Amino acid sequence: MRKITIVGGGFAGLTAAVTAAEAGTEVTLYEAHQTLGGRARTAAGPYLTNEGPHALYNGGPHWTWLKQRGLLGPLAPLPPLEAARLRFHHRGALRRLPPLGFLRQALRGADRAPVDLDFRTWAGRLAGPDTARAAAVYSGVALFHHDPGALSARFVQERLHRAATVPPEAHYVKGGWGRLVDRMAGRARELGVRIETSARIDALGDLPLADGPVIVATSLPAAARLLDDPSLTWESGRTVLFDLALRTRKGDPFAISDLDAPGWVERFTAQDPGLAPAGEQLIQAQLPIGPGESRADGVAHAERLLDLGFEGWRDRTVWRRAAVSTGRTGAVDRPGTTWRDRPAIDRGDGIYVVGDQVAAPGVLSEVSFTSAVEAVSLALRQRALDLNSA
């Protein structure tokens, strides 16, 4: 019997578990926490918060894989009236439309953008510095970095193009991403995957009965510690995650995109009212911060945007929290690098590393998905070669 051991029960680990089990492999998955999901967990309530903004981008293998297995589940569509309440913060004021030329820049295909040049320089030559800056900052909703313009033009343009597509590619899982995790875990168990929660693995030697390939589906820093491999590193962003619940008031924006400095404030109950108790609305914001900035800086940024768009929000607040997310926002690529330059999935000796910062294409969770499927494919291929040579 072929066997695969998976360390980590987040989105990547569950994708790997389902993929391997469907291929007839005996799978054991170890998760350090009591619950599965990793960064795809949804809080128990009464406010069903994700860990920062979460969305599924339609099209491509990621979306198709979930849909074919009945795992996509119900989605929460954004009503057209709410979509019309998207506001842009530009030059100190809230506006209904982004700067002239923004949409033209967003419509450019990523294949036209150079890898070796930073986005700010490339887009500035095409559309002017003001449009280039606004476009770079807008892309921050899909890459969580404090200075998107300094990153590879190809990398940023792909995220800008997909984040600004009309009709939108982004879709929301009804009830929070925890519902998607539950469906994936249920599918894994149906296929015979053995799932062990509250099972922290600090070294490969801690794995009981590890007979066969091992897929490490943790954050990249955790994988580096587990494998004692300091080369497992790649740049990510630091982001303040700011959540609050407000008493409902008609006329609040659906979202505010800050085009002066990277930041996004979104009223998630606009598309999914069940995320908060009746009469309340759930706001989730992400505010990228630079190396010298703190949680307080990110919260202050969010409060300035709320002051502009959510009238009387301070008096309407019934719950709030804030945290800094470090190294959890996916890989970012500097000029001269692409996803192929990130840490390789295959680490040799039957060890594979998957997640959102490894050598796989896609946007955010798509990287986790693609790397997980690739790791299982590589492991089974190597297993077949070993059996044939034996």
VOMAR-679118 format. One line per field, with one value per residue: x negated, y negated, z of N, C-alpha, C in turn; residue number from 1; residue in one letter. Coordinates in steps of 0.001 Angstrom, whole numbers, plus 500000, padded with zeros to 6 digits. Layout:
N
nxx	X,...
nyy	Y,...
nzz	Z,...
caxx	X,...
cayy	Y,...
cazz	Z,...
cxx	X,...
cyy	Y,...
czz	Z,...
num	NUM,...
residu	A,...
//
This chain:
390
nxx	499154,499347,498163,498657,497614,498854,498089,499755,502867,504171,505453,503737,502732,505090,505924,503817,504220,506772,506263,504213,505499,507561,506085,505703,504017,502794,503368,502159,502818,501496,502335,501512,503218,506443,508460,509042,507803,506002,504882,507249,509303,512491,513859,515714,517937,520000,519414,518541,515667,513083,509531,508459,509223,510830,511159,512368,511038,512557,512464,509824,507637,507845,510400,511976,511291,512340,515058,515719,515690,517769,517186,517098,519445,522160,522126,521678,523241,522531,524805,525910,526510,525022,522447,522156,521487,518794,515977,513305,510383,508656,506156,506812,509595,512865,513970,516093,515076,512008,508741,508367,507485,506840,508433,507736,505069,505403,506607,504626,502846,501021,498918,497684,496162,492949,490624,488214,488322,489444,492852,493749,492046,492392,495257,495536,494276,496078,498626,498366,497192,499087,501358,500015,499153,501620,502719,500866,501152,503836,503697,502784,504777,504744,502199,501041,498880,496698,495515,496288,495518,492792,492330,491978,492971,494440,495470,497115,498889,500380,501934,503256,504754,506490,507798,509226,510917,513863,516872,516406,513759,513434,514991,517177,517188,520061,520956,518378,514877,514389,516465,515872,513482,514527,516021,513984,512499,514424,514678,512097,512101,514126,512771,511055,508900,506801,507085,505371,505778,504601,501982,498946,496079,492740,490337,489097,488547,490440,492658,494979,494865,494141,494047,493010,493468,493311,495303,494989,497069,497172,496702,494043,491837,492303,491953,489241,488111,488983,487734,485175,483902,482560,482678,485249,486973,488717,489735,492452,495461,496236,499077,501730,504561,507790,510757,514226,517485,520437,523385,526081,526363,528031,526657,523911,520611,519815,517153,513948,511333,508108,506254,504169,502423,501558,504402,507451,510844,513645,517105,518297,520757,522326,522561,523046,525118,525438,523071,522891,524734,528286,529134,526594,523422,520559,517273,514250,510810,507712,504481,501538,498269,495120,491591,490828,493182,496116,498750,500484,500147,501322,503980,504681,504639,506790,508866,508909,509884,512393,513546,513998,515826,517768,520223,520505,519331,517839,519553,521305,519993,519788,518105,514640,511373,507820,504872,501484,500387,497790,495569,497521,498925,498634,496346,494260,492905,489860,488370,486926,487418,489552,492376,491121,488653,488929,488754,488219,490674,490108,487970,486174,485217,487773,489269,491547,492548,495244,497562,498274,495996,494184,492637,494840,497501,500072,502631,502607,504461,504480,501844,501192,502958,502086,499421,499822,501167,499190,497113,498149,498349,495626,494624,495993,495147,492385,492485,493515,491396,489409,490487,490516,487807,487003
nyy	501188,497882,494987,491750,489095,486198,483050,480634,479112,477169,475242,476058,478515,480071,480088,481579,483980,484886,485118,487077,489260,489772,490911,493413,493690,494317,492132,490097,487368,484770,482291,479441,477831,477788,477641,477855,476068,473854,470757,470471,470727,469987,467846,468928,467452,464879,463425,464151,464260,464262,464868,462117,460579,462835,464536,466366,466831,467037,469444,471297,473981,474315,473344,475011,477598,477633,477243,479479,481504,480961,479265,476555,475296,473196,469832,466375,463929,460583,458025,455925,453242,452915,453300,450967,449268,449186,447398,445081,443972,441205,438843,437724,437688,439265,441027,441862,442989,444333,442863,441297,443403,445543,447917,448602,449287,451450,453297,454235,457066,459400,460616,458761,457271,456559,458769,458029,455369,452870,452357,449703,448094,449191,449028,446315,445180,445864,444947,442702,441201,440796,442418,444857,445167,445294,447599,449546,449443,450176,452877,453988,455224,457821,458689,457759,455991,453355,451630,451907,450964,451293,453889,456709,455919,457732,459475,457778,456734,458957,459465,457036,456987,459169,458491,456250,456951,456853,458517,459139,461383,462326,464231,465046,467293,468582,468095,468055,469018,471239,473001,474049,475370,477308,478839,479833,481314,483198,484554,485640,487423,489167,490455,491977,490797,490475,488332,486488,484355,481729,482538,481887,481579,481378,482158,484227,486728,487073,488068,490595,493843,493072,493930,493611,490897,487501,484705,481398,479106,476447,473058,471253,470416,472188,474630,474425,474575,477121,478799,478092,476294,473571,472340,472235,469785,466758,463582,461901,460116,457678,457221,455391,456692,455754,455887,455237,454873,453213,451382,451544,449285,447613,446963,447146,447620,450347,451123,449634,448648,447739,445531,443908,444929,448328,450149,451614,451653,453491,454231,457060,458209,457156,458852,461224,461479,463136,463325,461842,460959,460214,456915,455929,455246,456670,455629,455962,455317,454809,453643,453028,452808,451134,451963,450435,449862,450242,452186,450252,448185,449280,449623,446955,446015,447467,446368,443740,444065,445157,442985,441302,442696,444221,443134,441966,444244,444841,444542,446514,448899,452218,454257,455086,455851,456287,457311,458221,459613,461537,462631,464201,463758,464728,465199,462565,461149,459796,457457,459134,461685,464593,466774,469172,468941,469161,471116,474545,477108,479861,481256,483241,486647,487679,485650,482989,479620,477470,474731,471158,469782,471017,472541,472168,471288,468661,466852,465920,468201,469935,470586,472236,474357,475249,475983,478070,480055,480523,481512,483979,485290,485406,486989,489451,490140,490476,492572,494594,494857,495788,498270,499577,499690,501363
nzz	500000,499043,500767,502139,504140,505671,506927,508500,508349,506771,503986,501871,502843,503081,500422,499282,500674,499791,497039,496968,498208,496409,494424,495317,497467,500751,503324,505939,507989,509908,512209,514047,515572,517276,515474,511934,509026,509139,507936,506684,508420,509931,512336,515248,515934,517558,515301,512154,511195,508766,508546,507793,504554,502378,499323,496486,493299,490223,487498,485869,487134,489938,490817,489185,490087,492719,492116,490521,492392,494025,496099,496124,496940,498312,497185,498045,496545,495463,495735,493023,493736,496050,495029,493631,495605,496077,497020,496359,497875,497217,496824,499290,499489,499328,496504,493718,491456,490143,489334,486084,483464,485058,484756,482174,482498,484233,482582,480951,479824,481826,480576,479073,480737,482076,483711,484896,485608,487928,488996,489344,487785,485200,484719,485121,482896,480926,481728,483272,486356,488484,487890,487772,490416,491788,490641,491431,494227,494509,493779,496078,497573,496808,497317,499685,500486,501556,499732,496813,494277,494076,493454,491157,487868,486280,488219,489822,487920,487105,489394,489700,487313,487675,490023,489303,487286,485277,484626,488197,489179,491714,494242,496984,499704,501052,504391,505298,505027,506540,506072,503564,504214,505963,504151,502513,504387,505080,502646,502468,504647,503841,501821,503215,504529,507270,509890,512224,514805,517037,517079,517192,515232,515582,514551,511909,512857,514777,513595,513684,512393,509783,506681,503675,501286,502561,502974,503630,504794,505866,507146,505522,507220,509394,508116,507488,510037,510848,509003,509350,507588,506483,504001,503167,502592,501791,500591,502162,503080,505693,507552,508979,510405,510787,512432,512879,514334,513509,514421,512184,509479,506936,503743,504134,502716,500452,500192,500804,498888,499337,497548,498010,499875,500490,501375,502506,503172,503995,503899,504820,505292,503343,501164,502449,504772,507006,508411,510679,513695,513536,512605,512781,511228,509626,509439,507756,507517,505809,506214,504895,506339,506714,507349,509633,510913,513051,514693,515701,513867,511570,512451,512941,510336,509221,510759,509873,507286,507861,509194,507053,505435,506868,508474,511793,512915,515185,517388,516762,517042,518193,518650,518313,516988,516531,514785,513943,510978,510124,507676,506531,504289,501733,498945,497656,494710,493835,491460,488702,489538,489530,490152,489774,490910,493610,496735,496006,495466,495653,497888,497967,498907,499351,500523,500504,500060,500507,499944,500222,499494,497833,494888,492726,490492,490416,492310,495629,497480,495359,494824,496978,496440,493840,494354,496173,494677,492772,494404,495286,492822,492059,494163,493843,491314,491725,493509,491868,490067,491811,492559,490091,489500,491524
caxx	500000,498618,498521,498167,497871,498984,497990,500468,504232,504779,505986,502789,502677,506322,505882,502904,504820,507830,505647,503501,506458,508253,505180,505584,502925,503139,502929,502322,502598,501314,502587,501113,504328,507613,509326,508369,508065,504902,505336,508584,510319,513469,514166,516943,519051,521121,518940,517871,514557,511924,508282,508235,510110,510682,512009,512005,511045,513125,511665,508561,507700,508226,511862,512536,511066,513334,516397,515923,515862,518878,516629,517212,520541,522878,521363,522447,523091,522633,525894,525439,526594,523880,521243,522080,521034,517342,515419,511857,509770,507590,505815,507423,511059,513538,514473,516824,514306,510554,508177,508436,506408,506689,509028,506945,503890,505835,506995,503453,502502,499768,497844,497020,495375,491620,490256,487009,488532,490462,494151,493888,491343,493016,496592,495390,493962,497254,499855,498080,496891,500254,502112,499183,499183,502959,502885,500042,501744,505076,503348,502457,505829,504453,500820,500736,497537,496775,495000,496450,494852,491391,492266,491887,494123,495243,496154,498165,499896,501290,502873,504093,505673,507516,508573,510048,511689,515321,517361,515335,513377,513471,516259,517124,517783,521141,520705,516958,514027,514470,517410,515110,512581,515331,516352,512760,512185,515399,514289,510896,512475,514863,511787,510247,507762,506732,506770,505028,505659,503818,500814,497860,494876,491631,489221,489553,488431,491636,493755,495150,495189,493980,493504,493323,493231,493868,495645,495035,498045,497214,496099,492660,490948,492492,491317,487794,487747,489248,486762,483847,483442,482688,482902,486694,487390,489116,490343,493895,495844,496749,500390,502627,505921,508640,512141,515168,518914,521151,524832,526354,526829,528168,525802,522479,519973,519484,515723,513122,509986,507246,505306,503051,501527,502253,505353,508761,511865,514769,518273,518537,522175,523010,522879,523380,525611,525371,521776,523039,526110,529251,528991,525186,522669,519174,516270,512894,509873,506305,503661,500124,497385,493706,490723,490767,494525,496683,500188,501162,500131,502336,505303,504929,504952,508163,509798,509041,510795,513734,514059,514435,516890,518771,520684,520823,518931,517326,520696,522031,519152,520163,517018,513498,510097,506775,503689,500508,500115,496408,495168,498680,499734,498230,495077,494193,491742,489113,487928,485938,487820,490917,492733,490186,487456,489239,488292,488758,491588,489392,486772,485340,485403,489178,489847,492142,493052,496319,498108,498454,494728,493276,492545,496080,498165,501412,502861,502962,504723,504194,500471,501289,503608,501245,498256,500260,501414,497891,496356,498681,497963,494198,494421,496473,494275,491140,492799,493620,490039,488699,491021,490099,486374,486830
cayy	500000,496612,494137,490379,488391,484758,482244,479377,479326,475988,475418,476841,479878,480774,480322,482699,485195,485337,485514,488343,490328,490093,491736,494717,493667,494260,490804,489654,485929,484282,480867,479062,477217,478636,477557,477756,474843,472905,469379,470519,470903,468943,467802,469641,466520,464548,462757,465199,463583,464949,464225,461185,460774,464095,464657,467346,466266,468064,469821,471951,475320,474253,473229,476194,478741,477562,477383,480854,482375,480469,478634,475099,474954,471949,468590,465204,462914,459184,457361,454801,451976,452846,453136,449554,448511,449217,446047,444984,442853,440713,437452,437275,437646,440447,440792,442984,443544,444206,441871,441536,444276,446695,449111,448970,449999,452731,454213,454768,458431,459521,461091,457585,456620,457168,459357,457425,453963,452687,451934,448252,447537,449655,448446,444866,444828,446097,444259,441561,441596,440823,443635,446005,445329,445741,448986,450386,449480,450960,454300,454447,456079,459201,459087,457463,455448,451922,450854,452762,450419,451719,455305,457022,455446,458885,459981,456853,456575,460102,459280,455885,457377,460067,457816,455183,457468,456679,458733,459540,462777,462696,464710,465233,468526,468252,468601,467986,470054,472447,473925,474729,476295,478440,479698,480522,482315,484276,485325,486402,488541,490136,491191,492795,490087,490442,486966,486368,482974,481538,483407,481020,482256,480418,482713,485372,487918,487187,488658,492032,494722,492362,494863,493055,489462,486571,483390,480399,478100,475427,471813,471475,470401,473422,475706,474272,475112,478553,479495,477532,475863,472106,471845,472132,468428,465896,462357,461776,458808,457525,456592,455280,457162,454971,456338,454646,454997,451954,451389,451288,447978,447596,446039,447384,448195,451769,451218,448468,448952,446570,445408,443078,445858,449613,450437,452038,451830,454122,454632,458405,458534,456671,460012,462379,460902,464089,463307,461082,461006,459298,455524,455568,455544,457048,454944,456499,454462,455171,452460,453395,451900,451253,452541,449642,449527,451126,452416,448978,447430,449853,449315,445535,445912,447947,445431,442571,444436,445296,441642,440714,443414,444877,442062,442336,445633,445021,444722,447724,450085,453131,455245,454823,456488,456031,458147,458123,460862,461479,463795,465063,463159,465223,464716,461424,461309,458594,457430,460142,463004,465056,467864,470280,468717,469406,472433,475665,478018,481121,481001,484432,487678,487920,484537,481978,478456,476800,473548,469989,469093,471930,472392,472542,470078,468356,465731,466281,469615,470735,471091,473374,475449,475759,476658,479318,481038,480852,482345,485347,485846,485730,488091,490700,490450,490998,493890,495539,495103,496629,499633,500184,500014,502476
cazz	500000,499009,501899,502174,505393,505474,508146,508297,507884,506171,502637,501077,503356,502731,498973,499067,501216,498888,495771,497153,498507,495165,493625,495950,498435,502173,503757,507323,508089,511279,512382,515398,516290,517509,514302,510648,508266,509052,507715,506088,509457,510200,513757,515602,516028,516667,514094,511377,510544,508224,508934,506705,503411,501651,498140,495469,491955,489346,486337,486168,487731,491352,490844,488539,490978,493786,491555,490063,493552,494834,497289,496034,497838,498033,497177,498473,495489,495864,495012,492193,494452,496957,494219,493255,496774,496197,497023,496238,498596,496348,497107,500532,499469,498800,495154,493137,490357,490279,488415,484656,483004,485950,484159,481002,483008,484817,481521,480254,480196,482574,479706,478494,481779,482226,485000,485461,485948,488961,488450,489367,486631,483952,484545,485043,481517,480092,482156,484120,487735,489373,487595,488142,491868,492181,490203,492302,495559,494420,493722,497425,498120,496438,497606,501089,500623,501841,498613,495639,493113,494057,493104,489732,487095,485875,489412,490240,486865,487146,490498,489357,486243,488188,491070,488737,486162,485275,485989,489108,489317,493134,494778,498429,500209,501982,505740,505633,504448,507360,505431,502524,504917,506447,503010,502099,505409,504933,501460,502811,505521,503011,501036,504109,505107,508736,510299,513642,515244,518276,516894,516752,514767,515647,513783,511124,513700,515624,512831,513918,511259,508515,505699,502372,501144,503549,502432,504700,504364,506913,506685,505119,508385,510160,507350,507645,511362,510873,508165,509658,506280,506446,502645,502951,502939,500674,501115,502259,503594,507059,507394,510125,510170,511687,512300,513822,514059,513703,514238,510767,509012,505483,503012,504314,501529,500423,500461,500507,498420,499504,496446,498452,500575,500424,502440,501998,504195,503303,504684,504314,505374,502142,500346,503281,506028,508108,509087,511922,514199,512923,513022,512829,510019,509887,508642,507862,506802,505827,506023,504883,507069,506388,508386,510859,511372,514069,514638,515932,512610,510692,512996,512700,508910,509057,511382,508988,506191,508438,509453,505793,504743,507714,509376,513174,513165,516554,518286,516358,517225,519272,518827,517455,517317,515544,514931,512867,510271,509646,506911,506295,503229,500433,498415,496750,493840,493497,490062,488360,490030,489279,491052,489572,491729,495022,497191,495245,496165,495901,498685,497924,499933,499622,501276,499636,500794,499780,500620,499365,499240,497141,493440,492044,489997,490907,493215,497001,497764,494172,494956,497885,495721,492756,494919,496804,493614,492184,495341,495236,491533,492120,495104,493252,490180,492267,494086,490765,489565,492786,492478,488831,489575,492457
cxx	499117,499106,497918,498556,497874,498923,498628,501830,504921,505262,505063,502763,503911,506401,504992,503529,505892,507227,504958,504469,507242,507399,504956,504474,503466,502534,503189,501944,502523,501485,502315,502271,505487,508529,508481,508588,506891,505429,506694,509664,511280,513816,515541,518150,519080,520717,518064,516769,513575,510673,507848,509184,509804,511651,511477,512084,511497,512255,510390,508728,508166,509747,512502,512428,512108,514740,516678,516208,517025,518425,516779,518321,521207,521935,522278,522275,523256,523754,525373,525478,525427,522583,521047,521592,519545,516819,513894,511372,508564,507406,506644,508933,511614,514162,515193,516027,512815,510020,508332,507236,506229,507218,508247,505689,504277,506176,505810,503164,501155,498618,497104,496094,494031,491401,489173,487173,489590,491723,494247,493237,492038,494362,496514,495080,495187,498412,499617,497944,498109,501083,501328,499226,500544,503174,502091,500683,503025,504774,503014,503516,505558,503002,500295,499318,497605,496283,495088,495696,493407,491234,492215,493151,495022,496091,497330,499263,500864,502345,503797,505160,506809,508380,509542,510904,513189,515916,516276,515047,513518,514883,516072,517832,518830,520866,519257,516186,514011,515432,516714,514157,513340,515682,515131,512374,513142,515079,513072,511242,513258,513908,510848,509031,507871,506256,506562,504874,504972,502572,499678,496638,493755,490393,489720,489481,489624,492784,493863,495505,495109,493277,493891,493069,493907,494091,495810,495894,498253,496771,494634,491697,491073,491852,489805,487331,487897,488166,485335,483163,483618,482888,484384,487175,487751,489835,491860,494205,496197,498028,501115,504018,506814,510093,513013,516598,519581,522652,525142,526863,526910,527204,524322,521875,519877,518008,515081,511745,509156,506222,504165,501995,502257,503147,506718,509675,513110,515873,518732,520000,522967,523412,523328,523847,525489,524053,521816,524484,527000,529069,527558,524528,521193,518255,514938,511976,508480,505495,502192,499273,495934,492889,490712,492117,495087,498172,500955,501203,501201,503746,505657,505296,506400,509170,509978,509989,512227,514356,514621,515697,518012,519212,521043,520347,518447,518470,521460,521249,519613,519079,515885,512285,509106,505580,502766,500274,498733,496058,496304,499470,499315,496938,495266,492877,491129,488742,486811,486278,489257,491198,491761,488937,487696,488751,488999,489665,490871,488088,485820,485650,486863,489861,490324,492727,494087,496838,498138,497169,493731,493417,493772,496778,499514,501440,503318,503228,504491,502792,500455,501880,502673,500045,498639,500493,500101,497078,496839,498276,496494,493937,494840,495611,492957,491342,492877,492254,489259,489170,490568,488627,486114,487204
cyy	498761,495724,492756,489779,486900,484064,480895,479587,478067,476295,476294,478298,480686,481035,481519,484005,485750,485848,486871,489497,490728,490972,493106,494827,493632,492984,490617,488185,485529,482757,480492,478502,478209,478671,477423,476372,473906,471493,469314,470776,469714,469006,468408,468711,465821,463821,463738,464571,464586,464220,463288,461461,462072,464092,465767,466662,467337,468289,470517,473246,475344,474280,474509,477426,478772,477838,478819,481809,481949,479771,477121,474593,473644,470749,467434,464101,461500,458520,456161,453452,451804,452634,451672,448690,448710,447790,446107,443768,442398,439228,436882,437249,438968,440114,442051,443693,443399,443185,442289,442383,445516,447972,449560,449742,451377,453753,454790,456188,458491,459954,459939,456900,457313,457717,458540,455975,453852,452091,450415,447621,447912,448987,446929,444396,444941,445166,443009,441967,441689,442089,444867,446245,445858,447200,449934,450550,450313,452459,454860,455326,457543,459590,458606,456928,453931,451054,451682,452269,450852,453168,455484,456578,456606,459385,459084,456767,457745,459905,458093,456280,458233,459401,456790,455650,457211,457619,459317,461044,463249,463092,465075,466525,468167,468899,468576,469180,471336,473469,474724,475752,477517,479394,480488,481613,483496,485165,486198,487619,489607,491023,492022,492112,490098,489061,486928,484890,482934,482423,482567,481857,481216,480890,483934,486663,488129,487887,490151,492751,493997,493284,494378,491568,488658,485232,482426,479235,477082,474090,472089,471385,471671,474606,475637,474822,476625,479331,479039,477079,474349,471536,471699,470762,467667,464696,462439,460386,458856,456702,456518,455718,456517,455352,455583,454898,453669,452198,450885,449868,448013,446588,446215,447944,449710,451953,449873,448982,447681,446558,444459,443899,447185,449860,450729,452278,452369,454515,455998,458829,457949,457836,461217,461900,461833,464115,462557,461194,459975,457891,455050,455913,455753,456341,455646,455662,455065,453945,452874,452346,452188,451763,451756,449299,450607,451355,451112,448134,447949,449541,447848,445288,446335,446948,444169,442864,444573,443936,441006,441371,443967,443896,442613,443725,445854,445271,446001,449016,450914,454172,454882,455618,456169,456921,457893,459510,460736,462760,464732,464646,463604,464592,463427,461524,459959,458609,458441,461532,463297,466175,469039,470160,468962,470799,473572,476534,479296,480815,482196,485381,487873,486848,483470,480866,477747,475626,472375,469221,469976,471768,472963,471255,469850,467168,466277,467779,470511,471320,472307,474587,476080,476521,477985,480406,481480,481762,483790,486014,486267,486934,489426,491120,491063,492388,494959,495879,496033,498067,500325,500568,501185,503796
czz	500000,500153,501718,503521,505117,506830,507866,507670,507422,504765,501787,501530,502988,501231,498659,499533,500281,497581,495892,497397,497262,494253,494252,496982,499862,502755,505250,507390,509555,511306,513836,516219,516468,516294,513045,510036,508133,508901,507025,507136,509477,511678,514037,515714,517380,515379,513321,510533,509952,508712,507812,505553,502672,500469,497253,494111,490977,488113,486774,486932,489185,491495,490308,489433,492097,493252,491135,491217,494444,496090,497286,496950,497480,498094,497540,497435,496048,495070,494221,492909,495410,496175,493823,494412,497062,496085,496963,497014,497780,496579,498248,500568,498946,497454,494659,492051,490633,489282,486953,484230,483854,485296,482934,481418,483534,483735,480760,480730,480891,481681,479036,479499,481939,483629,485684,485908,487036,488352,488355,488128,485334,483712,484444,483638,480616,480429,482984,485574,488649,489156,488011,489644,492329,491815,491089,493671,495558,494431,495094,498046,497819,496685,498955,501298,500755,500688,497335,494410,492980,493622,491585,488998,486686,487047,489786,489188,486847,488227,490264,488341,486783,489248,490493,487564,486342,484233,486888,489066,490762,493547,496249,498837,501259,503337,506161,505098,505277,506773,504326,503139,505406,505310,502544,503092,505328,503751,501759,503663,504751,502221,501902,504698,506633,509152,511812,513981,516613,518249,516318,516388,514724,514895,513036,511921,514613,514904,513123,512624,509918,507529,504317,502349,502256,502875,503603,504206,505473,506318,506360,506309,509234,509448,507488,508990,511398,510127,508432,508366,506158,505051,502322,503428,501673,501263,501105,502789,505070,506957,508724,509689,511221,511416,513295,513359,514415,513678,512828,510539,507499,504873,503238,503024,501617,500775,500164,500104,498527,498380,496777,499178,500655,501635,501853,503188,503506,504282,504161,504415,504206,501255,501161,504658,507228,508843,510415,512396,513495,513481,513121,511505,510362,508900,508850,506980,506850,505423,506045,505606,506704,507552,509692,511446,512290,513833,514801,514658,511654,511158,512749,511237,508658,509619,510544,507832,506691,508723,508187,505243,505582,508810,510759,513568,514592,517542,517971,516630,518421,519543,517885,517920,516199,515835,513756,512290,509635,508907,506580,505074,501834,499956,497623,495992,493505,492008,489822,488850,489616,490261,490910,490436,493215,495442,496464,496098,496570,496618,498700,499061,500317,500438,500295,500500,499936,500610,499669,499091,498507,495632,492745,491615,490662,491830,494562,497148,496554,494229,495878,497176,494692,493311,495551,495770,492985,493103,495306,493926,491532,493020,494501,492070,490665,492858,492992,490188,490496,492704,491206,488872,490521,491777
num	1,2,3,4,5,6,7,8,9,10,11,12,13,14,15,16,17,18,19,20,21,22,23,24,25,26,27,28,29,30,31,32,33,34,35,36,37,38,39,40,41,42,43,44,45,46,47,48,49,50,51,52,53,54,55,56,57,58,59,60,61,62,63,64,65,66,67,68,69,70,71,72,73,74,75,76,77,78,79,80,81,82,83,84,85,86,87,88,89,90,91,92,93,94,95,96,97,98,99,100,101,102,103,104,105,106,107,108,109,110,111,112,113,114,115,116,117,118,119,120,121,122,123,124,125,126,127,128,129,130,131,132,133,134,135,136,137,138,139,140,141,142,143,144,145,146,147,148,149,150,151,152,153,154,155,156,157,158,159,160,161,162,163,164,165,166,167,168,169,170,171,172,173,174,175,176,177,178,179,180,181,182,183,184,185,186,187,188,189,190,191,192,193,194,195,196,197,198,199,200,201,202,203,204,205,206,207,208,209,210,211,212,213,214,215,216,217,218,219,220,221,222,223,224,225,226,227,228,229,230,231,232,233,234,235,236,237,238,239,240,241,242,243,244,245,246,247,248,249,250,251,252,253,254,255,256,257,258,259,260,261,262,263,264,265,266,267,268,269,270,271,272,273,274,275,276,277,278,279,280,281,282,283,284,285,286,287,288,289,290,291,292,293,294,295,296,297,298,299,300,301,302,303,304,305,306,307,308,309,310,311,312,313,314,315,316,317,318,319,320,321,322,323,324,325,326,327,328,329,330,331,332,333,334,335,336,337,338,339,340,341,342,343,344,345,346,347,348,349,350,351,352,353,354,355,356,357,358,359,360,361,362,363,364,365,366,367,368,369,370,371,372,373,374,375,376,377,378,379,380,381,382,383,384,385,386,387,388,389,390
residu	M,R,K,I,T,I,V,G,G,G,F,A,G,L,T,A,A,V,T,A,A,E,A,G,T,E,V,T,L,Y,E,A,H,Q,T,L,G,G,R,A,R,T,A,A,G,P,Y,L,T,N,E,G,P,H,A,L,Y,N,G,G,P,H,W,T,W,L,K,Q,R,G,L,L,G,P,L,A,P,L,P,P,L,E,A,A,R,L,R,F,H,H,R,G,A,L,R,R,L,P,P,L,G,F,L,R,Q,A,L,R,G,A,D,R,A,P,V,D,L,D,F,R,T,W,A,G,R,L,A,G,P,D,T,A,R,A,A,A,V,Y,S,G,V,A,L,F,H,H,D,P,G,A,L,S,A,R,F,V,Q,E,R,L,H,R,A,A,T,V,P,P,E,A,H,Y,V,K,G,G,W,G,R,L,V,D,R,M,A,G,R,A,R,E,L,G,V,R,I,E,T,S,A,R,I,D,A,L,G,D,L,P,L,A,D,G,P,V,I,V,A,T,S,L,P,A,A,A,R,L,L,D,D,P,S,L,T,W,E,S,G,R,T,V,L,F,D,L,A,L,R,T,R,K,G,D,P,F,A,I,S,D,L,D,A,P,G,W,V,E,R,F,T,A,Q,D,P,G,L,A,P,A,G,E,Q,L,I,Q,A,Q,L,P,I,G,P,G,E,S,R,A,D,G,V,A,H,A,E,R,L,L,D,L,G,F,E,G,W,R,D,R,T,V,W,R,R,A,A,V,S,T,G,R,T,G,A,V,D,R,P,G,T,T,W,R,D,R,P,A,I,D,R,G,D,G,I,Y,V,V,G,D,Q,V,A,A,P,G,V,L,S,E,V,S,F,T,S,A,V,E,A,V,S,L,A,L,R,Q,R,A,L,D,L,N,S,A
//
